[in-house]
Amino acid sequence: MAHLLFPCSHAADDPERATIPLNAACVAAAAGHEVTVVCTVDAVHLGTLGGADGIAAPGMTPVADLVTTLVAAGGELWLCSACTGPRGITEADLRAGATIVGAATIVEAVAAGAQSITLA
């Protein structure tokens, strides 16, 4: 199976753009792929305890449900270290399945064959 990266840069600022990559990531994880949602900018909040709560686009699955489903299926959330720092997010703030990573981790994953899928 493939390692798939799903970039996500939105959270409460744009619930629809937060939902789309998470929904696709859940589908990929359910199909048995290794899945990582790469969270940048406001999306880093999705990897914190309660950070996805209350985010829902009309007619779509709530973001918190998607994050829970993704992690339960073995998916991960990588939170950009350059984005977590200014927002005061530390390891102590993270939910299960989330890790703060630097750009080198993302570059290494792509160099090792991970494919990035951008949807929103």
Biopython code that builds the backbone (N, CA, C, O; Angstrom):
import numpy as np
from Bio.PDB.StructureBuilder import StructureBuilder

atoms = [
    (1, "MET", "N", (0.839, -1.192, 0.000)),
    (1, "MET", "CA", (0.000, 0.000, 0.000)),
    (1, "MET", "C", (0.882, 1.253, 0.000)),
    (1, "MET", "O", (2.047, 1.212, 0.396)),
    (2, "ALA", "N", (0.318, 2.323, -0.437)),
    (2, "ALA", "CA", (1.047, 3.583, -0.577)),
    (2, "ALA", "C", (1.013, 4.400, 0.715)),
    (2, "ALA", "O", (0.114, 4.255, 1.543)),
    (3, "HIS", "N", (2.017, 5.258, 0.860)),
    (3, "HIS", "CA", (1.979, 6.273, 1.913)),
    (3, "HIS", "C", (1.458, 7.534, 1.249)),
    (3, "HIS", "O", (2.076, 8.055, 0.320)),
    (4, "LEU", "N", (0.326, 8.024, 1.723)),
    (4, "LEU", "CA", (-0.329, 9.184, 1.136)),
    (4, "LEU", "C", (-0.333, 10.345, 2.120)),
    (4, "LEU", "O", (-0.681, 10.184, 3.290)),
    (5, "LEU", "N", (0.059, 11.515, 1.631)),
    (5, "LEU", "CA", (0.052, 12.741, 2.425)),
    (5, "LEU", "C", (-1.092, 13.629, 1.942)),
    (5, "LEU", "O", (-1.229, 13.881, 0.745)),
    (6, "PHE", "N", (-1.900, 14.095, 2.868)),
    (6, "PHE", "CA", (-3.011, 14.985, 2.548)),
    (6, "PHE", "C", (-2.768, 16.327, 3.230)),
    (6, "PHE", "O", (-2.988, 16.442, 4.436)),
    (7, "PRO", "N", (-2.320, 17.349, 2.495)),
    (7, "PRO", "CA", (-2.110, 18.663, 3.101)),
    (7, "PRO", "C", (-3.437, 19.287, 3.522)),
    (7, "PRO", "O", (-4.440, 19.179, 2.816)),
    (8, "CYS", "N", (-3.427, 19.938, 4.674)),
    (8, "CYS", "CA", (-4.608, 20.638, 5.179)),
    (8, "CYS", "C", (-4.124, 21.901, 5.885)),
    (8, "CYS", "O", (-3.279, 21.836, 6.778)),
    (9, "SER", "N", (-4.662, 23.046, 5.482)),
    (9, "SER", "CA", (-4.233, 24.307, 6.103)),
    (9, "SER", "C", (-5.375, 25.042, 6.794)),
    (9, "SER", "O", (-5.192, 26.156, 7.284)),
    (10, "HIS", "N", (-6.553, 24.422, 6.834)),
    (10, "HIS", "CA", (-7.714, 25.096, 7.414)),
    (10, "HIS", "C", (-8.301, 24.311, 8.582)),
    (10, "HIS", "O", (-8.121, 23.099, 8.699)),
    (11, "ALA", "N", (-8.999, 25.034, 9.429)),
    (11, "ALA", "CA", (-9.719, 24.460, 10.570)),
    (11, "ALA", "C", (-11.011, 25.263, 10.714)),
    (11, "ALA", "O", (-11.827, 25.287, 9.792)),
    (12, "ALA", "N", (-11.205, 25.914, 11.847)),
    (12, "ALA", "CA", (-12.427, 26.695, 12.066)),
    (12, "ALA", "C", (-12.533, 27.875, 11.103)),
    (12, "ALA", "O", (-13.631, 28.373, 10.855)),
    (13, "ASP", "N", (-11.402, 28.326, 10.558)),
    (13, "ASP", "CA", (-11.428, 29.456, 9.628)),
    (13, "ASP", "C", (-12.161, 29.125, 8.331)),
    (13, "ASP", "O", (-12.685, 30.029, 7.681)),
    (14, "ASP", "N", (-12.210, 27.848, 7.937)),
    (14, "ASP", "CA", (-12.897, 27.414, 6.718)),
    (14, "ASP", "C", (-13.240, 25.926, 6.862)),
    (14, "ASP", "O", (-12.502, 25.069, 6.375)),
    (15, "PRO", "N", (-14.352, 25.622, 7.526)),
    (15, "PRO", "CA", (-14.697, 24.227, 7.806)),
    (15, "PRO", "C", (-14.764, 23.329, 6.574)),
    (15, "PRO", "O", (-14.377, 22.163, 6.645)),
    (16, "GLU", "N", (-15.246, 23.846, 5.453)),
    (16, "GLU", "CA", (-15.332, 23.018, 4.257)),
    (16, "GLU", "C", (-13.946, 22.604, 3.770)),
    (16, "GLU", "O", (-13.734, 21.444, 3.416)),
    (17, "ARG", "N", (-13.006, 23.543, 3.749)),
    (17, "ARG", "CA", (-11.640, 23.234, 3.309)),
    (17, "ARG", "C", (-10.899, 22.369, 4.334)),
    (17, "ARG", "O", (-9.918, 21.712, 3.986)),
    (18, "ALA", "N", (-11.343, 22.362, 5.556)),
    (18, "ALA", "CA", (-10.782, 21.443, 6.557)),
    (18, "ALA", "C", (-11.342, 20.039, 6.356)),
    (18, "ALA", "O", (-10.630, 19.051, 6.539)),
    (19, "THR", "N", (-12.602, 19.951, 5.983)),
    (19, "THR", "CA", (-13.286, 18.671, 5.863)),
    (19, "THR", "C", (-12.798, 17.839, 4.676)),
    (19, "THR", "O", (-12.582, 16.635, 4.812)),
    (20, "ILE", "N", (-12.628, 18.460, 3.540)),
    (20, "ILE", "CA", (-12.353, 17.718, 2.301)),
    (20, "ILE", "C", (-11.093, 16.847, 2.395)),
    (20, "ILE", "O", (-11.177, 15.654, 2.101)),
    (21, "PRO", "N", (-9.926, 17.383, 2.792)),
    (21, "PRO", "CA", (-8.763, 16.497, 2.869)),
    (21, "PRO", "C", (-8.891, 15.427, 3.951)),
    (21, "PRO", "O", (-8.389, 14.315, 3.786)),
    (22, "LEU", "N", (-9.555, 15.755, 5.050)),
    (22, "LEU", "CA", (-9.751, 14.761, 6.111)),
    (22, "LEU", "C", (-10.670, 13.641, 5.651)),
    (22, "LEU", "O", (-10.435, 12.475, 5.970)),
    (23, "ASN", "N", (-11.707, 13.979, 4.909)),
    (23, "ASN", "CA", (-12.613, 12.959, 4.390)),
    (23, "ASN", "C", (-11.863, 12.008, 3.460)),
    (23, "ASN", "O", (-11.996, 10.790, 3.575)),
    (24, "ALA", "N", (-11.081, 12.561, 2.546)),
    (24, "ALA", "CA", (-10.312, 11.722, 1.613)),
    (24, "ALA", "C", (-9.282, 10.880, 2.368)),
    (24, "ALA", "O", (-9.056, 9.720, 2.022)),
    (25, "ALA", "N", (-8.667, 11.451, 3.382)),
    (25, "ALA", "CA", (-7.685, 10.709, 4.183)),
    (25, "ALA", "C", (-8.350, 9.532, 4.892)),
    (25, "ALA", "O", (-7.759, 8.457, 4.988)),
    (26, "CYS", "N", (-9.561, 9.721, 5.385)),
    (26, "CYS", "CA", (-10.286, 8.624, 6.037)),
    (26, "CYS", "C", (-10.591, 7.504, 5.055)),
    (26, "CYS", "O", (-10.489, 6.327, 5.402)),
    (27, "VAL", "N", (-10.964, 7.857, 3.840)),
    (27, "VAL", "CA", (-11.238, 6.851, 2.814)),
    (27, "VAL", "C", (-9.964, 6.059, 2.518)),
    (27, "VAL", "O", (-9.997, 4.831, 2.432)),
    (28, "ALA", "N", (-8.846, 6.765, 2.365)),
    (28, "ALA", "CA", (-7.566, 6.104, 2.068)),
    (28, "ALA", "C", (-7.135, 5.199, 3.219)),
    (28, "ALA", "O", (-6.653, 4.090, 2.984)),
    (29, "ALA", "N", (-7.300, 5.653, 4.447)),
    (29, "ALA", "CA", (-6.918, 4.841, 5.608)),
    (29, "ALA", "C", (-7.792, 3.595, 5.701)),
    (29, "ALA", "O", (-7.300, 2.510, 6.011)),
    (30, "ALA", "N", (-9.079, 3.749, 5.435)),
    (30, "ALA", "CA", (-9.987, 2.602, 5.469)),
    (30, "ALA", "C", (-9.629, 1.577, 4.393)),
    (30, "ALA", "O", (-9.903, 0.386, 4.542)),
    (31, "ALA", "N", (-9.015, 2.054, 3.306)),
    (31, "ALA", "CA", (-8.594, 1.156, 2.223)),
    (31, "ALA", "C", (-7.251, 0.502, 2.518)),
    (31, "ALA", "O", (-6.754, -0.294, 1.721)),
    (32, "GLY", "N", (-6.666, 0.839, 3.661)),
    (32, "GLY", "CA", (-5.435, 0.191, 4.077)),
    (32, "GLY", "C", (-4.148, 0.924, 3.751)),
    (32, "GLY", "O", (-3.061, 0.387, 3.965)),
    (33, "HIS", "N", (-4.251, 2.127, 3.244)),
    (33, "HIS", "CA", (-3.052, 2.908, 2.940)),
    (33, "HIS", "C", (-2.476, 3.530, 4.213)),
    (33, "HIS", "O", (-3.189, 3.747, 5.194)),
    (34, "GLU", "N", (-1.193, 3.808, 4.176)),
    (34, "GLU", "CA", (-0.557, 4.581, 5.245)),
    (34, "GLU", "C", (-0.912, 6.038, 4.973)),
    (34, "GLU", "O", (-0.600, 6.558, 3.902)),
    (35, "VAL", "N", (-1.546, 6.691, 5.909)),
    (35, "VAL", "CA", (-2.097, 8.024, 5.672)),
    (35, "VAL", "C", (-1.599, 9.019, 6.702)),
    (35, "VAL", "O", (-1.594, 8.756, 7.904)),
    (36, "THR", "N", (-1.179, 10.169, 6.193)),
    (36, "THR", "CA", (-0.764, 11.272, 7.052)),
    (36, "THR", "C", (-1.426, 12.548, 6.563)),
    (36, "THR", "O", (-1.320, 12.892, 5.386)),
    (37, "VAL", "N", (-2.103, 13.249, 7.452)),
    (37, "VAL", "CA", (-2.613, 14.576, 7.139)),
    (37, "VAL", "C", (-1.565, 15.561, 7.636)),
    (37, "VAL", "O", (-1.241, 15.603, 8.823)),
    (38, "VAL", "N", (-1.042, 16.352, 6.704)),
    (38, "VAL", "CA", (-0.003, 17.330, 7.022)),
    (38, "VAL", "C", (-0.700, 18.659, 7.300)),
    (38, "VAL", "O", (-1.198, 19.318, 6.386)),
    (39, "CYS", "N", (-0.728, 19.038, 8.564)),
    (39, "CYS", "CA", (-1.459, 20.228, 9.005)),
    (39, "CYS", "C", (-0.532, 21.435, 9.099)),
    (39, "CYS", "O", (0.484, 21.414, 9.793)),
    (40, "THR", "N", (-0.911, 22.479, 8.384)),
    (40, "THR", "CA", (-0.178, 23.736, 8.421)),
    (40, "THR", "C", (-1.144, 24.858, 8.783)),
    (40, "THR", "O", (-2.357, 24.652, 8.828)),
    (41, "VAL", "N", (-0.611, 26.020, 9.035)),
    (41, "VAL", "CA", (-1.376, 27.227, 9.344)),
    (41, "VAL", "C", (-2.436, 26.893, 10.406)),
    (41, "VAL", "O", (-2.100, 26.304, 11.433)),
    (42, "ASP", "N", (-3.702, 27.254, 10.180)),
    (42, "ASP", "CA", (-4.742, 27.036, 11.191)),
    (42, "ASP", "C", (-5.060, 25.565, 11.439)),
    (42, "ASP", "O", (-5.582, 25.224, 12.500)),
    (43, "ALA", "N", (-4.758, 24.693, 10.490)),
    (43, "ALA", "CA", (-5.070, 23.264, 10.657)),
    (43, "ALA", "C", (-4.281, 22.617, 11.788)),
    (43, "ALA", "O", (-4.655, 21.537, 12.244)),
    (44, "VAL", "N", (-3.201, 23.242, 12.256)),
    (44, "VAL", "CA", (-2.469, 22.633, 13.369)),
    (44, "VAL", "C", (-3.353, 22.481, 14.609)),
    (44, "VAL", "O", (-3.081, 21.639, 15.465)),
    (45, "HIS", "N", (-4.400, 23.286, 14.707)),
    (45, "HIS", "CA", (-5.321, 23.158, 15.839)),
    (45, "HIS", "C", (-6.055, 21.811, 15.826)),
    (45, "HIS", "O", (-6.496, 21.338, 16.873)),
    (46, "LEU", "N", (-6.186, 21.198, 14.651)),
    (46, "LEU", "CA", (-6.908, 19.926, 14.547)),
    (46, "LEU", "C", (-6.215, 18.804, 15.305)),
    (46, "LEU", "O", (-6.855, 17.824, 15.687)),
    (47, "GLY", "N", (-4.921, 18.941, 15.522)),
    (47, "GLY", "CA", (-4.164, 17.926, 16.238)),
    (47, "GLY", "C", (-4.068, 18.160, 17.727)),
    (47, "GLY", "O", (-3.345, 17.446, 18.422)),
    (48, "THR", "N", (-4.782, 19.145, 18.227)),
    (48, "THR", "CA", (-4.761, 19.424, 19.669)),
    (48, "THR", "C", (-6.015, 18.855, 20.327)),
    (48, "THR", "O", (-7.027, 18.615, 19.669)),
    (49, "LEU", "N", (-5.926, 18.648, 21.622)),
    (49, "LEU", "CA", (-7.077, 18.159, 22.382)),
    (49, "LEU", "C", (-8.232, 19.149, 22.246)),
    (49, "LEU", "O", (-8.113, 20.300, 22.666)),
    (50, "GLY", "N", (-9.326, 18.719, 21.676)),
    (50, "GLY", "CA", (-10.506, 19.560, 21.500)),
    (50, "GLY", "C", (-10.412, 20.545, 20.350)),
    (50, "GLY", "O", (-11.358, 21.294, 20.106)),
    (51, "GLY", "N", (-9.307, 20.564, 19.646)),
    (51, "GLY", "CA", (-9.099, 21.554, 18.585)),
    (51, "GLY", "C", (-9.988, 21.382, 17.370)),
    (51, "GLY", "O", (-10.162, 22.326, 16.599)),
    (52, "ALA", "N", (-10.549, 20.208, 17.181)),
    (52, "ALA", "CA", (-11.445, 19.973, 16.048)),
    (52, "ALA", "C", (-12.915, 20.074, 16.443)),
    (52, "ALA", "O", (-13.797, 20.030, 15.585)),
    (53, "ASP", "N", (-13.172, 20.209, 17.725)),
    (53, "ASP", "CA", (-14.550, 20.249, 18.216)),
    (53, "ASP", "C", (-15.306, 21.453, 17.655)),
    (53, "ASP", "O", (-14.780, 22.564, 17.595)),
    (54, "GLY", "N", (-16.536, 21.209, 17.253)),
    (54, "GLY", "CA", (-17.416, 22.286, 16.802)),
    (54, "GLY", "C", (-17.170, 22.750, 15.379)),
    (54, "GLY", "O", (-17.831, 23.683, 14.921)),
    (55, "ILE", "N", (-16.246, 22.134, 14.669)),
    (55, "ILE", "CA", (-15.969, 22.535, 13.288)),
    (55, "ILE", "C", (-16.767, 21.628, 12.365)),
    (55, "ILE", "O", (-16.551, 20.416, 12.332)),
    (56, "ALA", "N", (-17.687, 22.218, 11.619)),
    (56, "ALA", "CA", (-18.515, 21.441, 10.700)),
    (56, "ALA", "C", (-19.023, 22.341, 9.591)),
    (56, "ALA", "O", (-19.541, 23.429, 9.841)),
    (57, "ALA", "N", (-18.870, 21.875, 8.368)),
    (57, "ALA", "CA", (-19.444, 22.566, 7.217)),
    (57, "ALA", "C", (-20.859, 22.035, 7.021)),
    (57, "ALA", "O", (-21.111, 20.858, 7.276)),
    (58, "PRO", "N", (-21.778, 22.873, 6.575)),
    (58, "PRO", "CA", (-23.152, 22.410, 6.370)),
    (58, "PRO", "C", (-23.210, 21.179, 5.457)),
    (58, "PRO", "O", (-22.638, 21.159, 4.367)),
    (59, "GLY", "N", (-23.921, 20.158, 5.943)),
    (59, "GLY", "CA", (-24.117, 18.949, 5.167)),
    (59, "GLY", "C", (-22.937, 17.996, 5.133)),
    (59, "GLY", "O", (-22.973, 16.990, 4.425)),
    (60, "MET", "N", (-21.884, 18.302, 5.894)),
    (60, "MET", "CA", (-20.692, 17.453, 5.891)),
    (60, "MET", "C", (-20.459, 16.860, 7.282)),
    (60, "MET", "O", (-20.984, 17.348, 8.283)),
    (61, "THR", "N", (-19.665, 15.807, 7.314)),
    (61, "THR", "CA", (-19.315, 15.168, 8.582)),
    (61, "THR", "C", (-18.515, 16.138, 9.442)),
    (61, "THR", "O", (-17.603, 16.788, 8.932)),
    (62, "PRO", "N", (-18.824, 16.253, 10.716)),
    (62, "PRO", "CA", (-18.040, 17.134, 11.593)),
    (62, "PRO", "C", (-16.553, 16.750, 11.575)),
    (62, "PRO", "O", (-16.204, 15.570, 11.537)),
    (63, "VAL", "N", (-15.707, 17.750, 11.603)),
    (63, "VAL", "CA", (-14.262, 17.539, 11.528)),
    (63, "VAL", "C", (-13.768, 16.666, 12.683)),
    (63, "VAL", "O", (-12.910, 15.810, 12.472)),
    (64, "ALA", "N", (-14.281, 16.859, 13.876)),
    (64, "ALA", "CA", (-13.846, 16.045, 15.020)),
    (64, "ALA", "C", (-14.109, 14.562, 14.771)),
    (64, "ALA", "O", (-13.298, 13.718, 15.150)),
    (65, "ASP", "N", (-15.232, 14.242, 14.138)),
    (65, "ASP", "CA", (-15.552, 12.845, 13.820)),
    (65, "ASP", "C", (-14.558, 12.292, 12.805)),
    (65, "ASP", "O", (-14.129, 11.143, 12.914)),
    (66, "LEU", "N", (-14.192, 13.107, 11.818)),
    (66, "LEU", "CA", (-13.231, 12.663, 10.802)),
    (66, "LEU", "C", (-11.858, 12.426, 11.415)),
    (66, "LEU", "O", (-11.195, 11.440, 11.092)),
    (67, "VAL", "N", (-11.430, 13.319, 12.293)),
    (67, "VAL", "CA", (-10.125, 13.154, 12.945)),
    (67, "VAL", "C", (-10.128, 11.871, 13.786)),
    (67, "VAL", "O", (-9.164, 11.107, 13.749)),
    (68, "THR", "N", (-11.185, 11.636, 14.527)),
    (68, "THR", "CA", (-11.288, 10.428, 15.341)),
    (68, "THR", "C", (-11.263, 9.175, 14.464)),
    (68, "THR", "O", (-10.579, 8.203, 14.786)),
    (69, "THR", "N", (-11.998, 9.198, 13.373)),
    (69, "THR", "CA", (-12.039, 8.066, 12.441)),
    (69, "THR", "C", (-10.667, 7.823, 11.832)),
    (69, "THR", "O", (-10.220, 6.679, 11.740)),
    (70, "LEU", "N", (-10.002, 8.885, 11.418)),
    (70, "LEU", "CA", (-8.674, 8.776, 10.808)),
    (70, "LEU", "C", (-7.690, 8.115, 11.761)),
    (70, "LEU", "O", (-7.001, 7.167, 11.385)),
    (71, "VAL", "N", (-7.622, 8.606, 12.981)),
    (71, "VAL", "CA", (-6.670, 8.070, 13.963)),
    (71, "VAL", "C", (-7.021, 6.626, 14.322)),
    (71, "VAL", "O", (-6.125, 5.798, 14.490)),
    (72, "ALA", "N", (-8.303, 6.319, 14.441)),
    (72, "ALA", "CA", (-8.723, 4.948, 14.745)),
    (72, "ALA", "C", (-8.324, 3.974, 13.634)),
    (72, "ALA", "O", (-8.108, 2.789, 13.885)),
    (73, "ALA", "N", (-8.230, 4.487, 12.402)),
    (73, "ALA", "CA", (-7.844, 3.648, 11.263)),
    (73, "ALA", "C", (-6.328, 3.601, 11.073)),
    (73, "ALA", "O", (-5.837, 3.012, 10.111)),
    (74, "GLY", "N", (-5.593, 4.222, 11.991)),
    (74, "GLY", "CA", (-4.138, 4.184, 11.919)),
    (74, "GLY", "C", (-3.504, 5.388, 11.252)),
    (74, "GLY", "O", (-2.284, 5.437, 11.093)),
    (75, "GLY", "N", (-4.312, 6.356, 10.862)),
    (75, "GLY", "CA", (-3.783, 7.572, 10.246)),
    (75, "GLY", "C", (-3.134, 8.481, 11.266)),
    (75, "GLY", "O", (-3.364, 8.366, 12.470)),
    (76, "GLU", "N", (-2.315, 9.390, 10.754)),
    (76, "GLU", "CA", (-1.602, 10.334, 11.621)),
    (76, "GLU", "C", (-1.881, 11.769, 11.204)),
    (76, "GLU", "O", (-2.269, 12.044, 10.069)),
    (77, "LEU", "N", (-1.675, 12.666, 12.142)),
    (77, "LEU", "CA", (-1.693, 14.099, 11.879)),
    (77, "LEU", "C", (-0.298, 14.628, 12.173)),
    (77, "LEU", "O", (0.190, 14.520, 13.299)),
    (78, "TRP", "N", (0.342, 15.198, 11.163)),
    (78, "TRP", "CA", (1.631, 15.853, 11.370)),
    (78, "TRP", "C", (1.378, 17.344, 11.432)),
    (78, "TRP", "O", (0.820, 17.920, 10.497)),
    (79, "LEU", "N", (1.776, 17.967, 12.508)),
    (79, "LEU", "CA", (1.572, 19.395, 12.693)),
    (79, "LEU", "C", (2.878, 20.128, 12.422)),
    (79, "LEU", "O", (3.906, 19.823, 13.026)),
    (80, "CYS", "N", (2.835, 21.083, 11.524)),
    (80, "CYS", "CA", (4.002, 21.867, 11.132)),
    (80, "CYS", "C", (4.582, 22.611, 12.338)),
    (80, "CYS", "O", (3.891, 23.393, 12.991)),
    (81, "SER", "N", (5.852, 22.357, 12.620)),
    (81, "SER", "CA", (6.484, 22.997, 13.782)),
    (81, "SER", "C", (6.585, 24.513, 13.617)),
    (81, "SER", "O", (6.521, 25.243, 14.606)),
    (82, "ALA", "N", (6.742, 24.995, 12.386)),
    (82, "ALA", "CA", (6.799, 26.441, 12.153)),
    (82, "ALA", "C", (5.442, 27.095, 12.400)),
    (82, "ALA", "O", (5.362, 28.303, 12.622)),
    (83, "CYS", "N", (4.383, 26.300, 12.360)),
    (83, "CYS", "CA", (3.028, 26.817, 12.574)),
    (83, "CYS", "C", (2.557, 26.639, 14.011)),
    (83, "CYS", "O", (1.793, 27.459, 14.520)),
    (84, "THR", "N", (3.010, 25.568, 14.673)),
    (84, "THR", "CA", (2.590, 25.353, 16.059)),
    (84, "THR", "C", (3.259, 26.345, 17.005)),
    (84, "THR", "O", (2.632, 26.819, 17.952)),
    (85, "GLY", "N", (4.524, 26.658, 16.755)),
    (85, "GLY", "CA", (5.267, 27.562, 17.636)),
    (85, "GLY", "C", (4.580, 28.899, 17.855)),
    (85, "GLY", "O", (4.336, 29.274, 19.002)),
    (86, "PRO", "N", (4.258, 29.637, 16.783)),
    (86, "PRO", "CA", (3.602, 30.935, 16.962)),
    (86, "PRO", "C", (2.224, 30.848, 17.612)),
    (86, "PRO", "O", (1.726, 31.833, 18.158)),
    (87, "ARG", "N", (1.612, 29.672, 17.552)),
    (87, "ARG", "CA", (0.288, 29.491, 18.138)),
    (87, "ARG", "C", (0.367, 28.944, 19.566)),
    (87, "ARG", "O", (-0.659, 28.699, 20.200)),
    (88, "GLY", "N", (1.581, 28.757, 20.061)),
    (88, "GLY", "CA", (1.771, 28.291, 21.431)),
    (88, "GLY", "C", (1.418, 26.838, 21.650)),
    (88, "GLY", "O", (1.200, 26.423, 22.788)),
    (89, "ILE", "N", (1.356, 26.047, 20.577)),
    (89, "ILE", "CA", (1.007, 24.633, 20.686)),
    (89, "ILE", "C", (2.271, 23.835, 20.965)),
    (89, "ILE", "O", (3.272, 23.958, 20.258)),
    (90, "THR", "N", (2.206, 23.010, 22.017)),
    (90, "THR", "CA", (3.342, 22.164, 22.390)),
    (90, "THR", "C", (2.893, 20.701, 22.415)),
    (90, "THR", "O", (1.711, 20.402, 22.248)),
    (91, "GLU", "N", (3.842, 19.805, 22.625)),
    (91, "GLU", "CA", (3.537, 18.379, 22.712)),
    (91, "GLU", "C", (2.462, 18.092, 23.766)),
    (91, "GLU", "O", (1.669, 17.165, 23.603)),
    (92, "ALA", "N", (2.432, 18.867, 24.824)),
    (92, "ALA", "CA", (1.459, 18.653, 25.900)),
    (92, "ALA", "C", (0.019, 18.916, 25.445)),
    (92, "ALA", "O", (-0.927, 18.470, 26.094)),
    (93, "ASP", "N", (-0.145, 19.631, 24.344)),
    (93, "ASP", "CA", (-1.472, 19.996, 23.842)),
    (93, "ASP", "C", (-2.048, 18.981, 22.861)),
    (93, "ASP", "O", (-3.209, 19.098, 22.468)),
    (94, "LEU", "N", (-1.258, 17.990, 22.459)),
    (94, "LEU", "CA", (-1.636, 17.131, 21.347)),
    (94, "LEU", "C", (-2.585, 15.997, 21.716)),
    (94, "LEU", "O", (-2.527, 15.439, 22.812)),
    (95, "ARG", "N", (-3.453, 15.678, 20.776)),
    (95, "ARG", "CA", (-4.348, 14.526, 20.899)),
    (95, "ARG", "C", (-3.602, 13.294, 20.395)),
    (95, "ARG", "O", (-2.548, 13.417, 19.771)),
    (96, "ALA", "N", (-4.135, 12.132, 20.659)),
    (96, "ALA", "CA", (-3.560, 10.884, 20.143)),
    (96, "ALA", "C", (-3.518, 10.946, 18.623)),
    (96, "ALA", "O", (-4.456, 11.422, 17.984)),
    (97, "GLY", "N", (-2.428, 10.464, 18.053)),
    (97, "GLY", "CA", (-2.285, 10.425, 16.607)),
    (97, "GLY", "C", (-1.646, 11.653, 16.000)),
    (97, "GLY", "O", (-1.398, 11.689, 14.795)),
    (98, "ALA", "N", (-1.372, 12.668, 16.818)),
    (98, "ALA", "CA", (-0.774, 13.904, 16.316)),
    (98, "ALA", "C", (0.673, 14.033, 16.779)),
    (98, "ALA", "O", (1.018, 13.657, 17.899)),
    (99, "THR", "N", (1.508, 14.571, 15.898)),
    (99, "THR", "CA", (2.920, 14.780, 16.175)),
    (99, "THR", "C", (3.345, 16.106, 15.569)),
    (99, "THR", "O", (2.926, 16.447, 14.463)),
    (100, "ILE", "N", (4.157, 16.842, 16.270)),
    (100, "ILE", "CA", (4.740, 18.065, 15.707)),
    (100, "ILE", "C", (5.990, 17.669, 14.941)),
    (100, "ILE", "O", (6.878, 17.014, 15.487)),
    (101, "VAL", "N", (6.062, 18.068, 13.668)),
    (101, "VAL", "CA", (7.197, 17.718, 12.814)),
    (101, "VAL", "C", (7.716, 18.953, 12.093)),
    (101, "VAL", "O", (6.992, 19.926, 11.880)),
    (102, "GLY", "N", (8.987, 18.886, 11.724)),
    (102, "GLY", "CA", (9.587, 19.928, 10.911)),
    (102, "GLY", "C", (9.480, 19.583, 9.438)),
    (102, "GLY", "O", (9.068, 18.483, 9.067)),
    (103, "ALA", "N", (9.855, 20.535, 8.611)),
    (103, "ALA", "CA", (9.796, 20.337, 7.164)),
    (103, "ALA", "C", (10.647, 19.157, 6.714)),
    (103, "ALA", "O", (10.309, 18.483, 5.741)),
    (104, "ALA", "N", (11.741, 18.906, 7.411)),
    (104, "ALA", "CA", (12.623, 17.796, 7.030)),
    (104, "ALA", "C", (11.887, 16.457, 7.059)),
    (104, "ALA", "O", (12.148, 15.594, 6.221)),
    (105, "THR", "N", (10.975, 16.275, 8.007)),
    (105, "THR", "CA", (10.210, 15.027, 8.106)),
    (105, "THR", "C", (9.311, 14.857, 6.883)),
    (105, "THR", "O", (9.189, 13.760, 6.338)),
    (106, "ILE", "N", (8.698, 15.932, 6.469)),
    (106, "ILE", "CA", (7.807, 15.882, 5.307)),
    (106, "ILE", "C", (8.610, 15.627, 4.035)),
    (106, "ILE", "O", (8.225, 14.804, 3.205)),
    (107, "VAL", "N", (9.716, 16.329, 3.888)),
    (107, "VAL", "CA", (10.575, 16.143, 2.716)),
    (107, "VAL", "C", (11.089, 14.710, 2.661)),
    (107, "VAL", "O", (11.116, 14.101, 1.592)),
    (108, "GLU", "N", (11.492, 14.176, 3.794)),
    (108, "GLU", "CA", (11.988, 12.801, 3.843)),
    (108, "GLU", "C", (10.907, 11.804, 3.436)),
    (108, "GLU", "O", (11.198, 10.833, 2.737)),
    (109, "ALA", "N", (9.673, 12.027, 3.859)),
    (109, "ALA", "CA", (8.576, 11.127, 3.490)),
    (109, "ALA", "C", (8.358, 11.134, 1.979)),
    (109, "ALA", "O", (8.176, 10.086, 1.360)),
    (110, "VAL", "N", (8.381, 12.325, 1.402)),
    (110, "VAL", "CA", (8.197, 12.426, -0.052)),
    (110, "VAL", "C", (9.375, 11.786, -0.775)),
    (110, "VAL", "O", (9.177, 11.072, -1.758)),
    (111, "ALA", "N", (10.588, 12.027, -0.311)),
    (111, "ALA", "CA", (11.772, 11.433, -0.927)),
    (111, "ALA", "C", (11.739, 9.901, -0.842)),
    (111, "ALA", "O", (12.290, 9.211, -1.700)),
    (112, "ALA", "N", (11.091, 9.386, 0.195)),
    (112, "ALA", "CA", (10.982, 7.938, 0.367)),
    (112, "ALA", "C", (9.823, 7.338, -0.425)),
    (112, "ALA", "O", (9.609, 6.126, -0.392)),
    (113, "GLY", "N", (9.074, 8.182, -1.136)),
    (113, "GLY", "CA", (8.012, 7.679, -1.996)),
    (113, "GLY", "C", (6.603, 8.065, -1.636)),
    (113, "GLY", "O", (5.673, 7.696, -2.353)),
    (114, "ALA", "N", (6.402, 8.799, -0.546)),
    (114, "ALA", "CA", (5.038, 9.221, -0.198)),
    (114, "ALA", "C", (4.486, 10.135, -1.286)),
    (114, "ALA", "O", (5.212, 10.941, -1.866)),
    (115, "GLN", "N", (3.207, 9.997, -1.548)),
    (115, "GLN", "CA", (2.553, 10.807, -2.556)),
    (115, "GLN", "C", (1.657, 11.829, -1.878)),
    (115, "GLN", "O", (0.911, 11.500, -0.956)),
    (116, "SER", "N", (1.735, 13.060, -2.334)),
    (116, "SER", "CA", (0.904, 14.123, -1.782)),
    (116, "SER", "C", (-0.350, 14.287, -2.634)),
    (116, "SER", "O", (-0.274, 14.360, -3.861)),
    (117, "ILE", "N", (-1.488, 14.344, -1.983)),
    (117, "ILE", "CA", (-2.760, 14.501, -2.667)),
    (117, "ILE", "C", (-3.434, 15.756, -2.136)),
    (117, "ILE", "O", (-3.857, 15.793, -0.981)),
    (118, "THR", "N", (-3.537, 16.780, -2.966)),
    (118, "THR", "CA", (-4.137, 18.042, -2.557)),
    (118, "THR", "C", (-5.538, 18.148, -3.124)),
    (118, "THR", "O", (-5.737, 18.040, -4.334)),
    (119, "LEU", "N", (-6.510, 18.360, -2.246)),
    (119, "LEU", "CA", (-7.906, 18.407, -2.657)),
    (119, "LEU", "C", (-8.584, 19.747, -2.402)),
    (119, "LEU", "O", (-9.550, 20.088, -3.085)),
    (120, "ALA", "N", (-8.107, 20.493, -1.454)),
    (120, "ALA", "CA", (-8.799, 21.741, -1.115)),
    (120, "ALA", "C", (-7.827, 22.893, -1.032)),
    (120, "ALA", "O", (-8.232, 24.023, -0.757)),
]
sb = StructureBuilder()
sb.init_structure("model")
sb.init_model(0)
sb.init_chain("A")
sb.init_seg("    ")
for serial, (resi, resn, name, xyz) in enumerate(atoms, 1):
    if name == "N":
        sb.init_residue(resn, " ", resi, " ")
    sb.init_atom(name, np.array(xyz, "f"), 0.0, 1.0, " ", f" {name:<3s}", serial, name[0])
structure = sb.get_structure()
